[in-house]
Amino acid sequence: MKHKTFVVVLAAVGILLAGVAETGAQTKASDMAVIVNPSTPVSDLSLAEVRKVFRGDRQYWTKDVPVVLLIRAPQSRERSVILKTLYGMSESQFKQYWIAKIFRAEATTAPKIVYSNDMATELISVIPGAIAFIPQSDVKDGLKVLKIDGHMPGEPGYPLK
């Protein structure tokens, strides 16, 4: 009888540990990495600075290197995260925001739409000043991932999920 109880307890502990490991993997996979062209002269931004960049309030990395915003198409998880976390807007509010910003001559163009994370990573690698959001699980070697508030995706305290 003791052996049977031990086996049941051991199995329960194994299931619990598997659940903890899976939760950690889901957290890491759910983090959104902010990637930039490798020549972009930044490596760590605050969440407030990332917000300024994506809202078009910071339009240049340096006097010669403009920020080129690449944002996933509507209905993508990446776009939903950006709208919620950085803009605090619905899809229609986001569209109106950029129309107004361009109308007031506060920006020359709205963000460029990308239709896949592969498209985003390809464009990031060839467009100086480009910046985009992709899931951490889609980050490939050679991409420059920014720290946000001193944290890399997957680390505790990383703000973009």
Backbone torsions as a table, in degrees:
resi	resn	phi	psi	omega
1	MET	NA	-41.5	179.9
2	LYS	-62.7	-38.9	-179.4
3	HIS	-63.1	-41.5	-180.0
4	LYS	-63.9	-42.3	178.8
5	THR	-63.6	-42.2	179.2
6	PHE	-61.6	-42.6	179.9
7	VAL	-63.9	-41.5	179.3
8	VAL	-65.2	-44.2	179.2
9	VAL	-64.0	-42.8	179.3
10	LEU	-62.4	-41.9	178.1
11	ALA	-64.0	-41.3	179.8
12	ALA	-64.1	-41.7	177.6
13	VAL	-63.2	-41.3	177.9
14	GLY	-61.2	-43.8	178.3
15	ILE	-64.1	-42.5	179.1
16	LEU	-61.9	-46.0	179.6
17	LEU	-65.1	-37.5	177.5
18	ALA	-63.0	-40.2	178.3
19	GLY	-64.5	-39.8	178.1
20	VAL	-64.9	-44.4	179.4
21	ALA	-62.9	-41.7	-179.8
22	GLU	-65.4	-40.4	178.3
23	THR	-61.5	-42.7	177.1
24	GLY	-61.4	-40.8	178.7
25	ALA	-66.2	-39.7	179.4
26	GLN	-65.3	-39.5	179.2
27	THR	-62.6	-46.5	-179.7
28	LYS	-62.3	-44.4	-178.8
29	ALA	-69.1	-27.1	-176.6
30	SER	-84.5	-12.5	177.6
31	ASP	-68.3	139.4	177.6
32	MET	-97.8	120.3	178.3
33	ALA	-84.7	138.5	173.1
34	VAL	-97.3	116.2	-178.0
35	ILE	-112.4	148.3	179.1
36	VAL	-135.5	162.7	173.6
37	ASN	-56.9	138.1	-177.0
38	PRO	-54.9	-26.2	-179.7
39	SER	-84.0	-4.3	-179.2
40	THR	-64.9	128.5	-173.0
41	PRO	-81.9	42.0	173.7
42	VAL	-136.4	152.8	175.7
43	SER	-137.3	-15.0	-178.0
44	ASP	-147.1	123.3	176.8
45	LEU	-126.6	152.6	171.4
46	SER	-77.5	162.0	176.8
47	LEU	-60.8	-36.4	177.9
48	ALA	-63.3	-38.4	178.5
49	GLU	-68.8	-39.9	177.1
50	VAL	-61.4	-41.5	178.1
51	ARG	-60.4	-44.4	179.1
52	LYS	-61.7	-40.9	180.0
53	VAL	-63.9	-51.1	-175.7
54	PHE	-72.2	-22.5	177.0
55	ARG	-87.4	1.4	177.0
56	GLY	80.4	12.5	179.6
57	ASP	-83.3	-22.5	171.5
58	ARG	-115.7	113.0	-173.5
59	GLN	-108.1	-4.6	179.2
60	TYR	-137.1	139.8	171.9
61	TRP	-80.4	-43.8	173.1
62	THR	-138.7	175.7	-177.2
63	LYS	-61.7	-22.0	-178.0
64	ASP	-104.9	-9.3	-174.6
65	VAL	-119.9	103.0	178.4
66	PRO	-74.8	153.0	171.9
67	VAL	-75.8	131.1	176.3
68	VAL	-118.2	106.5	-177.4
69	LEU	-81.0	127.0	174.5
70	LEU	-116.8	118.1	-176.9
71	ILE	-126.9	137.2	179.3
72	ARG	-62.0	157.3	-179.8
73	ALA	-66.7	159.3	176.9
74	PRO	-53.7	153.1	-179.9
75	GLN	80.6	-2.2	178.1
76	SER	-88.6	151.9	178.5
77	ARG	-62.3	-40.6	-178.4
78	GLU	-59.8	-43.6	179.3
79	ARG	-65.4	-41.4	178.4
80	SER	-59.0	-42.0	178.8
81	VAL	-63.7	-44.5	179.5
82	ILE	-62.4	-47.3	-178.3
83	LEU	-61.2	-41.5	-178.0
84	LYS	-74.0	-50.2	-171.3
85	THR	-80.5	-42.8	-174.1
86	LEU	-99.0	-33.9	-177.4
87	TYR	-100.3	-31.5	-173.9
88	GLY	62.0	39.1	-174.8
89	MET	-134.3	159.8	170.4
90	SER	-82.2	173.0	178.0
91	GLU	-58.9	-45.9	-178.6
92	SER	-68.1	-37.7	176.7
93	GLN	-64.0	-39.2	178.2
94	PHE	-60.0	-47.0	179.6
95	LYS	-62.3	-44.5	178.7
96	GLN	-64.2	-37.6	178.5
97	TYR	-56.6	-48.9	-177.4
98	TRP	-72.3	-34.8	175.7
99	ILE	-61.2	-46.6	-179.8
100	ALA	-64.8	-41.5	-179.2
101	LYS	-61.8	-41.6	178.2
102	ILE	-70.5	-42.7	179.5
103	PHE	-58.9	-39.9	-179.9
104	ARG	-81.3	3.8	-178.8
105	ALA	61.6	30.7	175.1
106	GLU	-89.0	-11.1	176.0
107	ALA	-151.9	150.7	179.0
108	THR	-90.7	-29.3	178.8
109	THR	-144.9	157.1	172.7
110	ALA	-79.5	169.0	176.5
111	PRO	-57.7	148.9	176.3
112	LYS	-77.9	137.2	180.0
113	ILE	-88.9	131.6	173.4
114	VAL	-117.3	143.6	-172.0
115	TYR	-100.6	-3.6	175.6
116	SER	-156.2	163.2	176.7
117	ASN	-70.7	-30.7	175.5
118	ASP	-63.3	-41.6	178.1
119	MET	-62.5	-42.5	178.6
120	ALA	-60.8	-46.2	-177.8
121	THR	-67.7	-36.2	177.2
122	GLU	-63.8	-46.2	-179.0
123	LEU	-67.3	-38.8	177.9
124	ILE	-56.6	-41.6	-175.3
125	SER	-70.3	-20.7	-176.0
126	VAL	-114.5	-12.9	-178.3
127	ILE	-105.6	110.0	176.4
128	PRO	-58.1	135.3	178.1
129	GLY	84.8	-1.6	-178.7
130	ALA	-70.9	146.3	178.8
131	ILE	-142.7	141.8	-179.3
132	ALA	-153.8	167.8	174.4
133	PHE	-109.1	131.7	169.5
134	ILE	-141.6	156.8	175.3
135	PRO	-60.8	144.8	-179.8
136	GLN	-55.9	-34.4	-178.7
137	SER	-65.2	-17.4	179.5
138	ASP	-96.0	-0.1	-179.9
139	VAL	-71.1	127.8	-179.9
140	LYS	-110.9	161.1	176.2
141	ASP	-55.8	143.1	178.6
142	GLY	94.8	-12.5	177.5
143	LEU	-86.6	142.5	176.9
144	LYS	-94.3	115.5	-179.9
145	VAL	-101.6	128.9	179.7
146	LEU	-83.9	143.4	167.3
147	LYS	-77.2	141.3	175.6
148	ILE	-118.0	122.9	-175.2
149	ASP	52.4	36.0	177.0
150	GLY	81.2	6.1	-177.3
151	HIS	-121.0	141.4	173.3
152	MET	-90.0	157.0	176.0
153	PRO	-55.1	141.0	-179.0
154	GLY	92.3	-15.3	179.0
155	GLU	-87.9	150.5	174.9
156	PRO	-59.3	138.7	179.0
157	GLY	90.8	-3.5	178.2
158	TYR	-69.2	127.5	-168.6
159	PRO	-86.6	-11.2	-172.4
160	LEU	-106.8	100.9	-177.6
161	LYS	-123.2	NA	NA
